[in-house]
Amino acid sequence: MKRVIPVFILLVIGLSVVLYLELSAQNAEADRASGGSATIEGTELDVVAKIPARVTAIRVEEGDRVKAGDTLVELDCDEVEAAYAQAEAAVKAAEAMAAAAQSQVKLAEQGVEAAQAQTIAARAQADAVKSQRRALRVQRDATKRAAKRVETLADAGGASVQDLDKVQSESRALTAQLSTVGASAEAVSRQADAIAQGESAATIRVQAAQAQADAAAAQIGSAKAALRRAEVARGECRLVAPMDAYVSLRSFEPGELVMPGARILTLTSIDTVEATFFLPNAELDAAAPGREVTVVADALPGQSFTGRVRRVATEAEFTPRNVQTRDDRDRLVYAVDVEVPNPEGKLRPGMPVEITIPGTERK
């Protein structure tokens, strides 16, 4: 019995120490700043082929550091170059056709101007002949009236036979001349109508030439669009780095055929890294976009990094079946994304870190 008492005392003391340590740990945990554990992530970007081609060269290996603008991949683009040359020739041919069509338009317009001038001249000639015909008609009628008066005077003995013959001869001559002029007027009028029809035909030729010129201009637009597509395709023959990064994955080798959408390389930028931790509902007020955080990595003891909250999730990541009690509500957690400047590249993707929000310690 005497031996049992010391053992019991030691057991009580041990349990008291364990309970004290657990309570101390719980208090320390309750007093610590808001935060959580996370894993470092870099910004990944895939270098993807946009055209079907064979890989001729890959100038980087996995783990290489690349700068923005560095050539990463070269593709065999003989067909693309041929398509570009063909599109370029098509543009030149279309431009030549358009120039020729514009020349035809100008010639047709000159033809219209000449036809219009001929029409004006013909109409003027027709008007002149008509005026001459009217004047002859007036003169003939006057001569006929004079012949009747002479004939009346001759019957009364007031005029000689010679006077009568002269007047009658003049009347017949004017009638014949009027007939000739009338025929000429009809001919000139028909000629003017024919010239006017020629003017209409010339106008139609202008319209046809203009339509051809418009079609040639449209052909230029189509040819230039094809040239731009070929130029874009040619630009995809050499793939360059869009940013400073590390090559984290190389999926192809020279000689292999890539199809559009194939991922040839994966780049990872760690100049600025990201991490996501989770805050319980009770501590959510501690996080806000732009708030400063402290990041500590297990692999880098004694070092800390400063970042900022980039985004706080608007919905809980975990919802218990029943959130009626305070304890259940505190089990809700929200994702908090942070970004951390990493100019020296010490923080690497996959590295576990502990994130805390300064100023949220419980006193």
LOLUM-802474 format. One record per residue (C-alpha): x negated, z, y negated; residue in one letter. Coordinates in pm, whole numbers, plus 50000, padded with zeros to 5 digits. Layout:
N
    xx    zz    yy rest
     X     Z     Y    a
...
***
This chain:
363
    xx    zz    yy rest
 50000 50000 50000    m
 49714 50084 49770    k
 49574 49736 49826    r
 49904 49564 49748    v
 49930 49711 49398    i
 49609 49551 49264    p
 49708 49218 49414    v
 50048 49246 49252    f
 49888 49332 48919    i
 49654 49035 48944    l
 49945 48809 49032    l
 50144 48927 48732    v
 49846 48879 48506    i
 49788 48528 48643    g
 50152 48432 48597    l
 50146 48571 48246    s
 49838 48365 48161    v
 49994 48049 48304    v
 50318 48114 48117    l
 50120 48182 47798    y
 49926 47859 47834    l
 50242 47658 47901    e
 50417 47811 47601    l
 50110 47745 47386    s
 50102 47385 47502    a
 50473 47347 47429    q
 50429 47498 47085    n
 50132 47274 47016    a
 50332 46975 47132    e
 50622 47076 46912    a
 50394 47124 46612    d
 50202 46798 46647    r
 50263 46499 46419    a
 50518 46238 46518    s
 50378 45949 46716    g
 50323 45827 47068    g
 50110 45636 47312    s
 50074 45258 47296    a
 49867 44965 47416    t
 49677 44735 47182    i
 49798 44374 47165    e
 49639 44075 46996    g
 49804 43766 46849    t
 49814 43500 47118    e
 49844 43128 47055    l
 49850 42850 47315    d
 49658 42528 47257    v
 49906 42275 47395    v
 49885 41900 47457    a
 50149 41687 47283    k
 50059 41358 47452    i
 49990 41265 47816    p
 49616 41208 47847    a
 49307 41289 48049    r
 49079 41567 47931    v
 48738 41428 47839    t
 48578 41749 47708    a
 48652 42121 47661    i
 48394 42266 47427    r
 48463 42637 47478    v
 48457 42890 47759    e
 48667 43200 47815    e
 48545 43479 47588    g
 48398 43246 47324    d
 48461 43328 46960    r
 48597 43026 46766    v
 48654 42961 46398    k
 48955 42787 46244    a
 48894 42412 46251    g
 48649 42416 46544    d
 48699 42134 46795    t
 48822 42284 47122    l
 48946 41996 47336    v
 48899 41618 47336    e
 49140 41384 47516    l
 49102 41026 47632    d
 49307 40828 47382    c
 49223 40461 47445    d
 49593 40376 47479    e
 49676 40575 47167    v
 49407 40392 46970    e
 49541 40058 47094    a
 49894 40157 46989    a
 49761 40256 46647    y
 49584 39921 46603    a
 49898 39738 46710    q
 50112 39936 46465    a
 49862 39871 46186    e
 49869 39495 46259    a
 50250 39502 46265    a
 50253 39657 45917    v
 50026 39383 45782    k
 50236 39111 45946    a
 50556 39259 45805    a
 50403 39277 45457    e
 50297 38910 45483    a
 50649 38813 45590    m
 50795 39008 45299    a
 50562 38834 45053    a
 50660 38493 45192    a
 51028 38586 45172    a
 50988 38690 44809    q
 50823 38354 44736    s
 51122 38180 44892    q
 51352 38387 44672    v
 51163 38279 44362    k
 51172 37912 44466    l
 51543 37935 44536    a
 51601 38099 44198    e
 51408 37819 44031    q
 51628 37571 44221    g
 51936 37745 44082    v
 51797 37726 43730    e
 51723 37352 43772    a
 52070 37290 43917    a
 52228 37480 43631    q
 52035 37265 43380    a
 52142 36948 43562    q
 52502 37068 43566    t
 52494 37134 43192    i
 52346 36789 43125    a
 52600 36618 43352    a
 52889 36803 43190    r
 52759 36707 42846    a
 52727 36343 42955    q
 53080 36351 43096    a
 53211 36500 42772    d
 53029 36229 42573    a
 53178 35952 42785    v
 53522 36106 42749    k
 53478 36122 42372    s
 53370 35755 42370    q
 53672 35668 42581    r
 53906 35843 42337    r
 53743 35664 42043    a
 53780 35325 42217    l
 54140 35401 42300    r
 54210 35478 41934    v
 54026 35163 41826    q
 54210 34949 42083    r
 54548 35080 41975    d
 54460 35007 41613    a
 54353 34654 41709    t
 54678 34597 41899    k
 54878 34706 41597    r
 54670 34475 41374    a
 54729 34185 41618    a
 55105 34236 41599    k
 55094 34235 41221    r
 54886 33915 41216    v
 55119 33759 41470    e
 55418 33841 41247    t
 55242 33699 40943    l
 55146 33388 41140    a
 55509 33331 41233    d
 55598 33357 40866    a
 55309 33133 40765    g
 55116 33418 40605    g
 54821 33402 40846    a
 54626 33127 41016    s
 54598 33063 41386    v
 54227 33145 41365    q
 54304 33491 41227    d
 54548 33554 41509    l
 54303 33441 41779    d
 54030 33663 41633    k
 54246 33974 41632    v
 54377 33907 41983    q
 54021 33847 42110    s
 53908 34179 41960    e
 54202 34354 42125    s
 54123 34206 42467    r
 53753 34294 42428    a
 53835 34655 42339    l
 54072 34677 42638    t
 53801 34551 42872    a
 53544 34785 42719    q
 53787 35076 42753    l
 53835 34994 43120    s
 53458 34992 43173    t
 53411 35318 42988    v
 53695 35474 43188    g
 53527 35379 43514    a
 53199 35518 43381    s
 53372 35844 43281    a
 53512 35887 43629    e
 53169 35822 43781    a
 52999 36067 43545    v
 53267 36330 43617    s
 53220 36290 43993    r
 52843 36320 43943    q
 52890 36639 43742    a
 53109 36782 44020    d
 52846 36692 44278    a
 52573 36860 44070    i
 52794 37170 44034    a
 52829 37181 44413    q
 52453 37155 44435    g
 52428 37455 44205    e
 52657 37653 44436    s
 52445 37551 44732    a
 52132 37661 44546    a
 52294 37998 44474    t
 52374 38034 44844    i
 52011 37955 44924    r
 51903 38232 44685    v
 52133 38477 44862    q
 51999 38372 45202    a
 51639 38404 45081    a
 51713 38750 44935    q
 51870 38861 45262    a
 51558 38744 45444    q
 51343 38935 45194    a
 51552 39249 45247    d
 51513 39214 45622    a
 51138 39174 45579    a
 51126 39488 45363    a
 51318 39679 45631    a
 51071 39549 45888    q
 50789 39693 45675    i
 50959 40033 45681    g
 51000 40020 46058    s
 50639 39909 46107    a
 50510 40187 45881    k
 50716 40445 46072    a
 50561 40323 46397    a
 50218 40345 46232    l
 50285 40706 46127    r
 50388 40794 46483    r
 50073 40632 46617    a
 49867 40819 46358    e
 50023 41150 46462    v
 49951 41071 46827    a
 49592 40983 46739    r
 49558 41317 46562    g
 49649 41489 46891    e
 49346 41340 47066    c
 49125 41617 46926    r
 49263 41971 46941    l
 49117 42221 46694    v
 49140 42595 46654    a
 49420 42691 46412    p
 49269 43034 46343    m
 48970 43258 46407    d
 49013 43394 46759    a
 48871 43447 47107    y
 48934 43213 47399    v
 49125 43433 47642    s
 49230 43169 47895    l
 49111 42821 47997    r
 49360 42641 48222    s
 49211 42290 48257    f
 48878 42122 48321    e
 48741 41784 48204    p
 48881 41498 48410    g
 49219 41659 48467    e
 49537 41494 48343    l
 49752 41691 48101    v
 50116 41626 48024    m
 50302 41704 47700    p
 50357 42078 47673    g
 50069 42169 47905    a
 49879 42480 47796    r
 49509 42393 47794    i
 49373 42708 47628    l
 49505 43042 47509    t
 49353 43195 47198    l
 49379 43560 47105    t
 49317 43683 46752    s
 49216 44046 46713    i
 49138 44047 46340    d
 49465 44236 46310    t
 49604 44396 46625    v
 49947 44532 46704    e
 50083 44820 46908    a
 50427 44956 46989    t
 50512 45321 47047    f
 50845 45500 47081    f
 50991 45775 46866    l
 51275 46001 46977    p
 51594 46007 46780    n
 51508 46344 46620    a
 51181 46207 46475    e
 51304 45863 46369    l
 51316 45961 46003    d
 50935 45991 46007    a
 50889 45615 46053    a
 50956 45355 45787    a
 50815 45005 45736    p
 50492 45027 45538    g
 50418 45390 45629    r
 50058 45465 45720    e
 49965 45561 46078    v
 49647 45681 46248    t
 49528 45514 46568    v
 49283 45673 46811    v
 49152 45497 47121    a
 49041 45677 47436    d
 48751 45433 47468    a
 48625 45508 47116    l
 48595 45888 47090    p
 48537 46022 46744    g
 48671 45709 46575    q
 49010 45652 46417    s
 49176 45351 46264    f
 49438 45322 45994    t
 49741 45099 46032    g
 50089 45059 45896    r
 50440 45052 46039    v
 50558 44693 46051    r
 50902 44731 46206    r
 51135 44998 46336    v
 51386 44891 46601    a
 51749 44897 46493    t
 51873 44984 46842    e
 51770 45252 47088    a
 51559 45151 47385    e
 51724 45410 47612    f
 52083 45528 47600    t
 52195 45809 47836    p
 52533 45777 47998    r
 52664 46065 47788    n
 52526 46133 47440    v
 52765 46410 47345    q
 52507 46690 47339    t
 52214 46736 47101    r
 51964 46724 47388    d
 52105 46395 47513    d
 52091 46243 47168    r
 51728 46349 47133    d
 51653 46150 47447    r
 51723 45826 47256    l
 51398 45649 47164    v
 51331 45367 46917    y
 51046 45117 46928    a
 50808 45130 46632    v
 50571 44834 46581    d
 50249 44893 46391    v
 49972 44659 46280    e
 49611 44770 46248    v
 49335 44582 46063    p
 49049 44528 46310    n
 48776 44333 46123    p
 48497 44461 46351    e
 48692 44377 46667    g
 48652 44725 46818    k
 49015 44747 46930    l
 49075 44509 47222    r
 49400 44392 47383    p
 49507 44622 47667    g
 49324 44924 47524    m
 49536 45245 47538    p
 49567 45430 47208    v
 49741 45731 47059    e
 49932 45675 46733    i
 50033 45950 46492    t
 50209 45950 46157    i
 50016 46171 45914    p
 50218 46427 45718    g
 50478 46481 45989    t
 50315 46789 46145    e
 50552 47084 46187    r
 50422 47394 46004    k
***
